[in-house]
Amino acid sequence: MAEERFFLIYQEASDEECLLTIQPYKDHQSLAEAINQLQTKQVDEYTIIQGKKMTATLRLAVELTEAEEQE
């Protein structure tokens, strides 16, 4: 049977890219260290989930339209 873990989920964004990270941690100490590192990067919004090994499916929809040129 899979052991319990903590999953830290956070997002980092810039003008060029947006990165979503889901990172597993086995204990409170390593999770706390990761959160401290996020705070030094000024990432203050994150989610912590406690559970067993998980699988994920990513669904992404992007609608692009042609930009109008200004004269």
Stockholm file with secondary structure:
# STOCKHOLM 1.0

chainA/1-71         MAEERFFLIYQEASDEECLLTIQPYKDHQSLAEAINQLQTKQVDEYTIIQGKKMTATLRLAVELTEAEEQE
#=GR chainA/1-71 SS CCCCEEEEEEEEECSSCEEEEEEEESSHHHHHHHHHHHHHTTCCCEEEEEESCCCCCCCCCCCCCCCCCCC
#=GC SS_cons        CCCCEEEEEEEEECSSCEEEEEEEESSHHHHHHHHHHHHHTTCCCEEEEEESCCCCCCCCCCCCCCCCCCC
//
